[in-house]
Amino acid sequence: MLLTGKYNDDPRLKSLPLEVYDTVVRSLHGDSRTLFAGKSATMFAAFLAWYKSGETALFFCFCALVLLAAMRALHIVLFNRKYGTVLNHAALKQAEFRYRILSGAYVAMLGVICFVSLAVTNDAVVHLILISATLANVAGISGRNFASPKVVNLQTMGVTIPLILGLFLFGSLYHILLGCLLLPFLLAIQSISMHLRATLLEATFQALDNKTIADRFQVALENASHGMAMIDSDGIFLVVNERFAKLFGLPKDFNLVGSSLTELTVQTMQSSGTPLIHDTIISERIRQCLVGGKRTQFTHSQPNGVTVEVTFNPMSEGAGVIVLEDVSDRVKSEVEIRQLANYDPLTHLPNRRHFTSLVKARIEKEGDLAAFSLFFADLDNFKAINDSLGHPIGDKLLCAVSLRMKSCLPEGGSICRFGGDEFVIVLPGVTEKEDCERFAERLIAEVSKPVLIDGHLMIVGSSVGISICPDNGIDFDQLLKMSDVSLYEAKSKGRGMHYFYSDSLGEKIRRRRELEVDLRRAVQKGDLSVHYQPLIDLETRQITCFEALVRWNHPKLGFVPPSDFIPMAEEIGLISKIGRFVLETATAECATWPNDIKVAVNVSSLQFQQSDVCSVISTALRKSGLATSRLEVEVTESAVLDDLKETSATLRTLAQGGIRISLDDFGTGFSSLSYLHQLPLDKVKIDRSFLESIREDERSLILLSGVTHMAADLGLQVVIEGIEEEDQLAILRGKVHVNQAQGYLFGKAMPAEAVRELLRDQNPARTAEDQERVAG
């Protein structure tokens, strides 16, 4: 492409860069031998013309030509000697100017000699010698001076004007024609020079661009985080960056370019430093990549933990690019991610998902031959420890327990943290019940040993549920459920127990699940009911209050005991709905009773946790229109235990609103006495367990008497539950302080219709008045 192409309008031509201008000026002063040879031939031609013609004018012209040639030769020699390095722009411009003047003067002198010869002599031979020498010299203008348009123009005009004037002055027709023919010849010389200049500049600019690109590529290559190299089809390195050499453990002074893969291996083996990768293996695999000609990627790890990823990208004609990347951090991160995904971060045991996948894969592999025992264990009283001492202590306890459990494992056994304080253990090949029992007992004994954590000495037990494959099935998920069911049964029978899954247990759990479904349906459809058990004032023998008790009449099973479905409702999250139903039903019913009759409603510990008790009670009272003074809220000791501060605040809010507060089942906990002065209580209800031995055991009666008198001294009313016989009441009347009594002796829990009838029998006139009040 010539300058008429993309370089024609290039702004760089107007002010050439130093590198390009240096090339242009040096091209003018280059190849001095051919220059001297040409000038010698021209001067010899001038000498012959003078010698043949004998004209003095030609002699003086010859001498001037020799002088100019000598000056020009001296300038070129001095330039090439003085300027061996890159010049600045001013020095180059000065050298070009001198060259232009001397070369222009020299060529102009040739034209002058031709003009003089035509003017002073008619010798055709002399004319032929000088014109031929001059034209030969002119032809060299395009070949030597094309880099500088000024030099070409000056030389062309300097030789053209005198020569053509001489030809025209000679006057013959042929000389005039020759002069005319010289014009297009000289113009062609100028055009050729311009095209040659364009070619030179294009090549120079292209080389400059390529150098810029190469420099940028080299900078990018050396600053790349990856090791990069290019090799040809013979395995010879063409391009290599410093990172590549470093990853191969090469010394800094070793130039890998031009070396082969074999030399690379030898060099790294001779290096005093330890190479970061096994270069022999890498080199061999790269050779295989060259032969295969396909993109290949592989990683190689050292025992020191360094991992290098090698990528081979094939190129044309069997060459290729090798990229080395130190992926140690990435591999480490991937390992950590897999660790986090598959292992519990606290105990470092396999987590539930990973453990399940491993066991299922083993079952699938072994098929019908799979045989193992599965142990589902959790910690007894862990929640109390976690809540009282804090989660950091609880976490350390879990770590200690996991180590103890792991130490119990026989060869081939595996354990995982299933979640919370639950652990699952699988023992391959252990399927005999005796062996399973021995392991479970050892596990429980090991976990139950005292453990000292941050100055706290703790003893935490464990309960274990067991299922066996294939006796109980081969589906792992099902076996897990069976072990979980067995664990639940073990805990129900006491702490530190183990229990095997059986069909009867499965049937029991199945019935329980069915009962849960039925309970949900009953709550949803409103099939529960509220019964009321009277509380009697022992002085007046009159009913003063009814305790509201929820009842469930199952369509198939009949009345289900509250002791069966209330704990179930707490477990499956229905207790708040049931509690709201009882509150709203009881307050609405109490609103129809005489004004001096109250209603007592139990509020469980879970209701305090799962709902806003104050809001629920307020809503029930607003809907029913019942006065707050006629509602008693009975709170169990377990509700107080769960969160004494929060429960106390809630009860104080209720008490300030006029609602009476009773502590139910008083005496069943280990610290009941401490609550009597911390809670806003109006009444305590002594649990029926105090009555069991008062006939035979005098100490039981003394204890009961002391508790009731202490409560009375604190200004609390005392209610005793579970009175069923007259002699029990007689004993209590004589030695125990009692305000109210409750039990089968005075009446069982009854539906609302029976309550209304009972109240009418107790005081018909007052009941009629109250019914009119409610109706009005």
TIZABA-867008 format. One line per field, with one value per residue (C-alpha): residue number from 1; residue in three letters; x negated, z, y negated. Coordinates in steps of 0.1 Angstrom, whole numbers, plus 5000, padded with zeros to 4 digits. Layout:
BEGIN
k = c(NUM;...);
r = c(ala;...);
east = c(X;...);
up = c(Z;...);
north = c(Y;...);
END
This chain:
BEGIN
k = c(1;2;3;4;5;6;7;8;9;10;11;12;13;14;15;16;17;18;19;20;21;22;23;24;25;26;27;28;29;30;31;32;33;34;35;36;37;38;39;40;41;42;43;44;45;46;47;48;49;50;51;52;53;54;55;56;57;58;59;60;61;62;63;64;65;66;67;68;69;70;71;72;73;74;75;76;77;78;79;80;81;82;83;84;85;86;87;88;89;90;91;92;93;94;95;96;97;98;99;100;101;102;103;104;105;106;107;108;109;110;111;112;113;114;115;116;117;118;119;120;121;122;123;124;125;126;127;128;129;130;131;132;133;134;135;136;137;138;139;140;141;142;143;144;145;146;147;148;149;150;151;152;153;154;155;156;157;158;159;160;161;162;163;164;165;166;167;168;169;170;171;172;173;174;175;176;177;178;179;180;181;182;183;184;185;186;187;188;189;190;191;192;193;194;195;196;197;198;199;200;201;202;203;204;205;206;207;208;209;210;211;212;213;214;215;216;217;218;219;220;221;222;223;224;225;226;227;228;229;230;231;232;233;234;235;236;237;238;239;240;241;242;243;244;245;246;247;248;249;250;251;252;253;254;255;256;257;258;259;260;261;262;263;264;265;266;267;268;269;270;271;272;273;274;275;276;277;278;279;280;281;282;283;284;285;286;287;288;289;290;291;292;293;294;295;296;297;298;299;300;301;302;303;304;305;306;307;308;309;310;311;312;313;314;315;316;317;318;319;320;321;322;323;324;325;326;327;328;329;330;331;332;333;334;335;336;337;338;339;340;341;342;343;344;345;346;347;348;349;350;351;352;353;354;355;356;357;358;359;360;361;362;363;364;365;366;367;368;369;370;371;372;373;374;375;376;377;378;379;380;381;382;383;384;385;386;387;388;389;390;391;392;393;394;395;396;397;398;399;400;401;402;403;404;405;406;407;408;409;410;411;412;413;414;415;416;417;418;419;420;421;422;423;424;425;426;427;428;429;430;431;432;433;434;435;436;437;438;439;440;441;442;443;444;445;446;447;448;449;450;451;452;453;454;455;456;457;458;459;460;461;462;463;464;465;466;467;468;469;470;471;472;473;474;475;476;477;478;479;480;481;482;483;484;485;486;487;488;489;490;491;492;493;494;495;496;497;498;499;500;501;502;503;504;505;506;507;508;509;510;511;512;513;514;515;516;517;518;519;520;521;522;523;524;525;526;527;528;529;530;531;532;533;534;535;536;537;538;539;540;541;542;543;544;545;546;547;548;549;550;551;552;553;554;555;556;557;558;559;560;561;562;563;564;565;566;567;568;569;570;571;572;573;574;575;576;577;578;579;580;581;582;583;584;585;586;587;588;589;590;591;592;593;594;595;596;597;598;599;600;601;602;603;604;605;606;607;608;609;610;611;612;613;614;615;616;617;618;619;620;621;622;623;624;625;626;627;628;629;630;631;632;633;634;635;636;637;638;639;640;641;642;643;644;645;646;647;648;649;650;651;652;653;654;655;656;657;658;659;660;661;662;663;664;665;666;667;668;669;670;671;672;673;674;675;676;677;678;679;680;681;682;683;684;685;686;687;688;689;690;691;692;693;694;695;696;697;698;699;700;701;702;703;704;705;706;707;708;709;710;711;712;713;714;715;716;717;718;719;720;721;722;723;724;725;726;727;728;729;730;731;732;733;734;735;736;737;738;739;740;741;742;743;744;745;746;747;748;749;750;751;752;753;754;755;756;757;758;759;760;761;762;763;764;765;766;767;768;769;770;771;772;773;774;775;776);
r = c(met;leu;leu;thr;gly;lys;tyr;asn;asp;asp;pro;arg;leu;lys;ser;leu;pro;leu;glu;val;tyr;asp;thr;val;val;arg;ser;leu;his;gly;asp;ser;arg;thr;leu;phe;ala;gly;lys;ser;ala;thr;met;phe;ala;ala;phe;leu;ala;trp;tyr;lys;ser;gly;glu;thr;ala;leu;phe;phe;cys;phe;cys;ala;leu;val;leu;leu;ala;ala;met;arg;ala;leu;his;ile;val;leu;phe;asn;arg;lys;tyr;gly;thr;val;leu;asn;his;ala;ala;leu;lys;gln;ala;glu;phe;arg;tyr;arg;ile;leu;ser;gly;ala;tyr;val;ala;met;leu;gly;val;ile;cys;phe;val;ser;leu;ala;val;thr;asn;asp;ala;val;val;his;leu;ile;leu;ile;ser;ala;thr;leu;ala;asn;val;ala;gly;ile;ser;gly;arg;asn;phe;ala;ser;pro;lys;val;val;asn;leu;gln;thr;met;gly;val;thr;ile;pro;leu;ile;leu;gly;leu;phe;leu;phe;gly;ser;leu;tyr;his;ile;leu;leu;gly;cys;leu;leu;leu;pro;phe;leu;leu;ala;ile;gln;ser;ile;ser;met;his;leu;arg;ala;thr;leu;leu;glu;ala;thr;phe;gln;ala;leu;asp;asn;lys;thr;ile;ala;asp;arg;phe;gln;val;ala;leu;glu;asn;ala;ser;his;gly;met;ala;met;ile;asp;ser;asp;gly;ile;phe;leu;val;val;asn;glu;arg;phe;ala;lys;leu;phe;gly;leu;pro;lys;asp;phe;asn;leu;val;gly;ser;ser;leu;thr;glu;leu;thr;val;gln;thr;met;gln;ser;ser;gly;thr;pro;leu;ile;his;asp;thr;ile;ile;ser;glu;arg;ile;arg;gln;cys;leu;val;gly;gly;lys;arg;thr;gln;phe;thr;his;ser;gln;pro;asn;gly;val;thr;val;glu;val;thr;phe;asn;pro;met;ser;glu;gly;ala;gly;val;ile;val;leu;glu;asp;val;ser;asp;arg;val;lys;ser;glu;val;glu;ile;arg;gln;leu;ala;asn;tyr;asp;pro;leu;thr;his;leu;pro;asn;arg;arg;his;phe;thr;ser;leu;val;lys;ala;arg;ile;glu;lys;glu;gly;asp;leu;ala;ala;phe;ser;leu;phe;phe;ala;asp;leu;asp;asn;phe;lys;ala;ile;asn;asp;ser;leu;gly;his;pro;ile;gly;asp;lys;leu;leu;cys;ala;val;ser;leu;arg;met;lys;ser;cys;leu;pro;glu;gly;gly;ser;ile;cys;arg;phe;gly;gly;asp;glu;phe;val;ile;val;leu;pro;gly;val;thr;glu;lys;glu;asp;cys;glu;arg;phe;ala;glu;arg;leu;ile;ala;glu;val;ser;lys;pro;val;leu;ile;asp;gly;his;leu;met;ile;val;gly;ser;ser;val;gly;ile;ser;ile;cys;pro;asp;asn;gly;ile;asp;phe;asp;gln;leu;leu;lys;met;ser;asp;val;ser;leu;tyr;glu;ala;lys;ser;lys;gly;arg;gly;met;his;tyr;phe;tyr;ser;asp;ser;leu;gly;glu;lys;ile;arg;arg;arg;arg;glu;leu;glu;val;asp;leu;arg;arg;ala;val;gln;lys;gly;asp;leu;ser;val;his;tyr;gln;pro;leu;ile;asp;leu;glu;thr;arg;gln;ile;thr;cys;phe;glu;ala;leu;val;arg;trp;asn;his;pro;lys;leu;gly;phe;val;pro;pro;ser;asp;phe;ile;pro;met;ala;glu;glu;ile;gly;leu;ile;ser;lys;ile;gly;arg;phe;val;leu;glu;thr;ala;thr;ala;glu;cys;ala;thr;trp;pro;asn;asp;ile;lys;val;ala;val;asn;val;ser;ser;leu;gln;phe;gln;gln;ser;asp;val;cys;ser;val;ile;ser;thr;ala;leu;arg;lys;ser;gly;leu;ala;thr;ser;arg;leu;glu;val;glu;val;thr;glu;ser;ala;val;leu;asp;asp;leu;lys;glu;thr;ser;ala;thr;leu;arg;thr;leu;ala;gln;gly;gly;ile;arg;ile;ser;leu;asp;asp;phe;gly;thr;gly;phe;ser;ser;leu;ser;tyr;leu;his;gln;leu;pro;leu;asp;lys;val;lys;ile;asp;arg;ser;phe;leu;glu;ser;ile;arg;glu;asp;glu;arg;ser;leu;ile;leu;leu;ser;gly;val;thr;his;met;ala;ala;asp;leu;gly;leu;gln;val;val;ile;glu;gly;ile;glu;glu;glu;asp;gln;leu;ala;ile;leu;arg;gly;lys;val;his;val;asn;gln;ala;gln;gly;tyr;leu;phe;gly;lys;ala;met;pro;ala;glu;ala;val;arg;glu;leu;leu;arg;asp;gln;asn;pro;ala;arg;thr;ala;glu;asp;gln;glu;arg;val;ala;gly);
east = c(5000;4985;4989;5020;5037;5042;5010;5019;5038;5018;5011;4978;4965;4967;4945;4926;4919;4883;4879;4893;4874;4842;4848;4855;4823;4801;4814;4801;4766;4765;4747;4717;4698;4723;4725;4687;4687;4714;4698;4664;4680;4697;4665;4646;4673;4667;4630;4634;4656;4630;4601;4618;4630;4601;4625;4614;4649;4654;4622;4634;4668;4649;4629;4661;4677;4648;4649;4686;4682;4654;4675;4705;4684;4668;4703;4715;4684;4686;4724;4719;4690;4705;4740;4739;4767;4802;4801;4824;4847;4826;4794;4813;4828;4794;4779;4808;4803;4766;4772;4799;4776;4746;4765;4785;4754;4736;4765;4770;4733;4740;4767;4744;4717;4742;4754;4718;4709;4739;4731;4693;4689;4706;4689;4717;4695;4689;4727;4734;4709;4722;4759;4756;4737;4761;4792;4776;4771;4806;4819;4802;4821;4852;4832;4812;4830;4867;4869;4867;4891;4871;4839;4856;4873;4841;4820;4846;4850;4812;4804;4835;4834;4797;4799;4832;4820;4788;4807;4831;4801;4783;4812;4813;4846;4834;4819;4852;4871;4847;4853;4890;4887;4866;4896;4918;4887;4878;4914;4915;4883;4901;4932;4911;4893;4927;4939;4907;4910;4945;4933;4905;4928;4954;4928;4914;4947;4958;4925;4932;4967;4955;4929;4955;4978;4948;4938;4973;4976;4943;4954;4987;4969;4945;4972;4996;5003;5002;4971;4973;4952;4954;4938;4935;4943;4908;4913;4890;4899;4906;4921;4918;4926;4909;4939;4936;4900;4906;4933;4909;4883;4858;4829;4834;4804;4817;4832;4858;4864;4849;4847;4867;4889;4861;4836;4863;4865;4827;4823;4849;4834;4799;4813;4804;4839;4867;4891;4927;4940;4929;4915;4908;4945;4956;4932;4943;4979;4972;4955;4987;5007;4985;4990;5028;5032;5062;5069;5060;5062;5049;5037;5007;5001;4969;4964;4957;4993;4987;5011;5006;5032;5017;5036;5024;5041;5031;5022;5017;4989;4985;4975;4992;4995;4989;5005;4995;5016;5009;5043;5033;5055;5085;5080;5077;5109;5127;5116;5129;5162;5166;5157;5184;5209;5203;5191;5205;5183;5186;5178;5162;5183;5201;5233;5268;5268;5233;5237;5270;5256;5226;5248;5273;5245;5232;5267;5271;5237;5243;5280;5297;5265;5266;5265;5259;5274;5285;5283;5302;5289;5295;5284;5306;5311;5290;5315;5314;5275;5275;5300;5285;5248;5250;5244;5206;5206;5232;5211;5180;5201;5213;5176;5166;5196;5189;5153;5165;5190;5164;5141;5167;5169;5157;5137;5159;5184;5193;5210;5226;5241;5277;5286;5287;5278;5287;5262;5266;5243;5241;5223;5218;5221;5235;5270;5273;5294;5269;5241;5262;5272;5236;5226;5256;5248;5211;5221;5245;5220;5192;5214;5227;5192;5187;5171;5154;5159;5147;5149;5184;5186;5215;5231;5252;5268;5279;5309;5306;5331;5320;5331;5315;5310;5323;5346;5365;5360;5333;5345;5322;5348;5373;5346;5339;5376;5376;5346;5361;5393;5373;5354;5387;5399;5366;5369;5405;5393;5366;5333;5302;5322;5320;5349;5351;5377;5404;5436;5457;5438;5444;5481;5481;5465;5487;5518;5502;5497;5533;5543;5523;5541;5574;5565;5556;5589;5608;5593;5599;5636;5642;5649;5633;5655;5650;5661;5660;5650;5663;5641;5659;5655;5650;5666;5698;5698;5707;5693;5671;5653;5652;5620;5623;5610;5608;5623;5621;5647;5631;5657;5641;5621;5646;5632;5595;5578;5563;5530;5528;5537;5525;5488;5494;5509;5479;5456;5473;5480;5517;5517;5521;5552;5566;5558;5575;5606;5608;5604;5630;5655;5650;5653;5684;5700;5690;5707;5740;5733;5741;5717;5700;5690;5656;5639;5603;5584;5550;5523;5495;5458;5459;5488;5465;5439;5460;5486;5492;5511;5522;5537;5555;5570;5580;5597;5616;5629;5639;5659;5676;5682;5669;5654;5617;5623;5642;5613;5586;5555;5537;5501;5481;5446;5431;5443;5425;5393;5390;5386;5392;5385;5408;5435;5434;5438;5468;5485;5480;5496;5526;5528;5528;5558;5577;5572;5565;5534;5531;5500;5512;5497;5478;5452;5445;5413;5380;5381;5418;5413;5391;5419;5443;5427;5415;5449;5481;5501;5535;5539;5519;5533;5517;5512;5531;5498;5497;5529;5518;5502;5517;5537;5507;5477;5478;5448;5467;5495;5470;5453;5487;5497;5465;5468;5504;5499;5469;5489;5517;5492;5482;5518;5525;5556;5550;5568;5562;5569;5579;5601;5622;5633;5649;5622;5596;5616;5620;5582;5576;5601;5585;5548;5544;5552;5575;5597;5611;5612;5615;5621;5645;5660;5675;5681;5664;5658;5691;5704;5719;5755;5748;5730;5761;5784;5760;5760;5798;5800;5775;5795;5826;5836;5802;5797;5830;5820;5786;5803;5826;5795;5777;5807;5813);
up = c(5000;4990;5006;4986;5008;5045;5051;5027;5052;5082;5104;5113;5078;5086;5116;5115;5148;5158;5151;5116;5109;5120;5095;5067;5073;5077;5044;5027;5041;5037;5012;5008;4985;4957;4961;4957;4928;4910;4917;4905;4872;4868;4874;4849;4823;4830;4827;4793;4780;4789;4777;4743;4738;4754;4766;4796;4808;4810;4830;4856;4858;4862;4891;4908;4904;4920;4949;4955;4953;4979;5003;4998;5005;5036;5050;5046;5062;5091;5096;5097;5121;5144;5146;5156;5181;5179;5172;5184;5160;5156;5147;5122;5106;5104;5087;5062;5054;5047;5026;5006;4999;4989;4969;4952;4943;4930;4907;4896;4887;4864;4847;4844;4828;4802;4796;4791;4768;4746;4746;4738;4717;4688;4695;4696;4715;4743;4744;4745;4773;4795;4789;4794;4827;4838;4831;4847;4878;4877;4875;4908;4925;4930;4943;4968;4978;4977;5015;5013;4989;4993;4982;4952;4942;4946;4926;4899;4893;4897;4869;4847;4842;4830;4808;4791;4786;4771;4747;4737;4733;4710;4686;4665;4661;4676;4706;4712;4710;4734;4758;4755;4761;4792;4810;4813;4822;4850;4862;4862;4883;4908;4908;4914;4943;4959;4956;4971;4999;5005;5006;5031;5054;5053;5062;5089;5104;5102;5120;5146;5151;5154;5179;5199;5198;5207;5236;5249;5245;5263;5292;5294;5292;5319;5342;5337;5368;5347;5332;5294;5267;5229;5214;5178;5165;5175;5211;5208;5230;5209;5236;5274;5302;5336;5355;5334;5342;5379;5380;5365;5391;5365;5375;5365;5341;5321;5287;5278;5243;5217;5242;5239;5263;5270;5278;5301;5321;5323;5334;5362;5374;5376;5392;5429;5437;5442;5412;5420;5397;5385;5352;5337;5340;5326;5297;5287;5288;5267;5241;5240;5235;5206;5190;5196;5186;5209;5237;5269;5305;5336;5371;5389;5426;5446;5480;5493;5486;5454;5426;5390;5363;5328;5297;5262;5233;5199;5170;5133;5120;5152;5174;5207;5237;5272;5301;5337;5366;5403;5415;5450;5466;5444;5452;5489;5487;5469;5496;5523;5504;5502;5539;5548;5525;5538;5574;5605;5612;5650;5655;5621;5617;5585;5583;5577;5539;5533;5557;5542;5507;5518;5536;5507;5482;5504;5506;5468;5463;5487;5477;5495;5513;5532;5570;5596;5628;5630;5663;5668;5699;5716;5748;5779;5794;5768;5763;5800;5800;5767;5780;5815;5807;5772;5736;5737;5766;5748;5716;5736;5752;5718;5707;5738;5734;5697;5705;5732;5708;5681;5705;5710;5673;5663;5631;5601;5621;5612;5629;5619;5637;5625;5639;5673;5699;5677;5664;5641;5641;5616;5624;5594;5601;5636;5635;5666;5694;5720;5702;5696;5733;5744;5720;5731;5768;5762;5743;5770;5797;5779;5773;5809;5823;5840;5817;5829;5805;5814;5851;5849;5858;5839;5836;5805;5796;5763;5750;5720;5695;5674;5641;5622;5585;5570;5600;5599;5562;5538;5531;5549;5553;5568;5591;5603;5611;5630;5650;5657;5669;5691;5706;5714;5732;5750;5764;5774;5796;5813;5807;5797;5780;5747;5728;5697;5670;5667;5648;5679;5684;5648;5652;5683;5665;5635;5658;5673;5639;5630;5663;5654;5621;5638;5664;5637;5620;5653;5660;5625;5626;5662;5675;5708;5738;5772;5805;5839;5873;5903;5931;5965;5993;6023;6048;6028;6008;5979;5944;5938;5906;5878;5862;5824;5810;5773;5762;5729;5720;5692;5667;5670;5703;5724;5750;5746;5780;5781;5793;5758;5735;5753;5751;5715;5708;5724;5702;5669;5676;5682;5719;5712;5690;5716;5744;5725;5720;5757;5768;5744;5752;5789;5792;5771;5792;5825;5814;5817;5853;5885;5891;5921;5901;5884;5858;5858;5826;5823;5802;5792;5790;5752;5750;5767;5740;5709;5714;5730;5761;5772;5737;5735;5770;5763;5730;5748;5776;5750;5730;5760;5780;5811;5839;5844;5881;5872;5853;5869;5849;5861;5852;5856;5872;5838;5823;5850;5846;5809;5813;5847;5838;5808;5824;5855;5834;5815;5847;5863;5833;5837;5875;5870;5847;5875;5865;5893;5890;5903;5904;5893;5904;5933;5948;5917;5908;5926;5934;5938;5971;5954;5931;5959;5964;5928;5910;5914;5927;5943;5948;5949;5940;5959;5936;5943;5949;5984;5994;5984;6018;6044;6059;6066;6067;6094;6078;6046;6065;6084;6051;6035;6066;6066;6029;6031;6063;6047;6016;6038;6058;6024;6018;5992;5990;5991;5969;5972;5942;5939;5970;5963;5998;6029;6052;6032;6036;6073;6078;6059;6078;6111;6103;6070;6060;6030;6014;5984;5974;5941;5933;5924;5959;5948;5912;5880;5850;5833;5801;5802;5804;5835;5850;5845;5860;5890;5896;5894;5921;5943;5942;5920;5927;5920;5889;5875;5881;5864;5834;5830;5833;5806;5784;5789);
north = c(5000;4966;4933;4926;4951;4949;4929;4901;4881;4893;4862;4878;4869;4832;4836;4869;4886;4886;4924;4919;4887;4904;4932;4906;4887;4918;4931;4900;4906;4943;4966;4942;4967;4966;4928;4924;4948;4928;4895;4908;4918;4884;4865;4888;4879;4842;4847;4864;4836;4810;4831;4837;4802;4783;4756;4737;4731;4768;4772;4747;4765;4798;4783;4770;4804;4821;4796;4801;4839;4837;4816;4839;4870;4853;4844;4880;4895;4871;4878;4915;4913;4887;4899;4936;4931;4917;4879;4852;4835;4804;4823;4844;4812;4796;4827;4829;4792;4796;4827;4809;4779;4799;4825;4798;4778;4809;4818;4782;4781;4811;4791;4761;4783;4795;4759;4747;4776;4768;4732;4733;4763;4781;4814;4840;4865;4841;4834;4871;4878;4850;4855;4892;4888;4862;4883;4913;4892;4879;4914;4920;4892;4914;4943;4924;4892;4903;4900;4862;4844;4812;4829;4845;4813;4792;4817;4822;4784;4778;4802;4797;4759;4756;4788;4778;4742;4755;4777;4750;4725;4749;4743;4775;4792;4825;4807;4789;4822;4838;4809;4814;4852;4845;4829;4860;4880;4857;4856;4894;4894;4871;4893;4924;4907;4898;4934;4947;4922;4934;4970;4961;4941;4969;4995;4972;4963;5000;5010;4982;4994;5030;5020;5001;5032;5054;5032;5031;5069;5074;5051;5069;5103;5095;5080;5109;5130;5161;5177;5176;5191;5199;5229;5241;5275;5288;5277;5247;5217;5186;5163;5166;5143;5140;5156;5187;5191;5185;5212;5236;5226;5213;5190;5154;5153;5183;5173;5198;5184;5207;5236;5268;5286;5311;5283;5268;5300;5303;5267;5270;5302;5285;5254;5250;5238;5263;5261;5253;5280;5314;5301;5335;5345;5311;5313;5347;5338;5306;5328;5350;5318;5308;5341;5342;5305;5301;5276;5293;5282;5300;5293;5306;5305;5305;5321;5286;5276;5256;5264;5252;5253;5258;5248;5256;5237;5251;5227;5232;5255;5274;5245;5236;5213;5226;5208;5216;5204;5208;5219;5229;5202;5212;5249;5241;5220;5248;5272;5248;5244;5282;5284;5258;5275;5310;5306;5290;5259;5264;5301;5307;5338;5346;5326;5341;5337;5350;5379;5389;5389;5411;5437;5438;5443;5472;5488;5485;5501;5530;5535;5563;5571;5538;5544;5518;5503;5466;5447;5414;5397;5363;5347;5346;5311;5295;5266;5257;5256;5236;5211;5207;5206;5192;5205;5203;5228;5249;5249;5261;5288;5300;5302;5322;5345;5351;5361;5385;5400;5403;5421;5448;5457;5491;5495;5485;5466;5430;5401;5369;5339;5340;5307;5289;5314;5344;5369;5399;5429;5457;5490;5512;5549;5544;5558;5580;5564;5574;5556;5526;5524;5526;5498;5476;5482;5473;5442;5431;5438;5419;5388;5388;5384;5349;5323;5290;5261;5226;5233;5249;5286;5301;5336;5340;5373;5388;5408;5430;5444;5474;5489;5518;5525;5547;5558;5525;5518;5506;5471;5447;5419;5444;5458;5423;5417;5450;5441;5407;5423;5447;5417;5400;5432;5435;5400;5406;5435;5415;5399;5418;5446;5464;5479;5501;5495;5521;5526;5519;5486;5478;5484;5463;5434;5439;5436;5405;5390;5397;5381;5350;5348;5352;5326;5301;5308;5304;5271;5259;5270;5259;5294;5287;5277;5262;5278;5261;5275;5257;5242;5241;5216;5239;5214;5209;5241;5219;5220;5189;5198;5223;5235;5237;5270;5278;5311;5331;5356;5376;5391;5425;5426;5406;5382;5379;5370;5335;5351;5367;5339;5308;5318;5328;5294;5277;5298;5291;5254;5254;5245;5207;5213;5236;5211;5183;5205;5214;5178;5164;5193;5191;5154;5154;5181;5164;5133;5152;5162;5143;5114;5130;5161;5160;5181;5193;5200;5218;5201;5224;5215;5218;5193;5168;5175;5178;5151;5117;5130;5095;5087;5121;5117;5081;5092;5119;5096;5070;5095;5110;5078;5096;5075;5080;5087;5118;5134;5154;5164;5195;5197;5229;5230;5241;5209;5189;5211;5204;5167;5153;5117;5116;5136;5115;5083;5098;5109;5075;5059;5082;5076;5039;5043;5060;5096;5120;5142;5178;5200;5235;5268;5251;5274;5295;5275;5273;5236;5227;5209;5182;5171;5162;5128;5122;5125;5105;5135;5135;5172;5204;5238;5267;5297;5329;5347;5332;5352;5386;5396;5372;5400;5422;5398;5371;5354;5348;5332;5310;5299;5291;5271;5252;5243;5232;5211;5194;5185;5172;5150;5135;5125;5152;5173;5210;5236;5273;5295;5331;5335;5366;5378;5363;5376;5358;5326;5333;5336;5305;5284;5292;5287;5269;5233;5236;5209;5229;5265;5283;5319;5347;5344;5310;5318;5329;5308;5302;5286;5250;5262;5282;5252;5230;5256;5260;5223;5222;5249;5230;5197;5197;5161;5146;5167;5154;5118;5124;5140;5110;5087;5106;5106;5069);
END
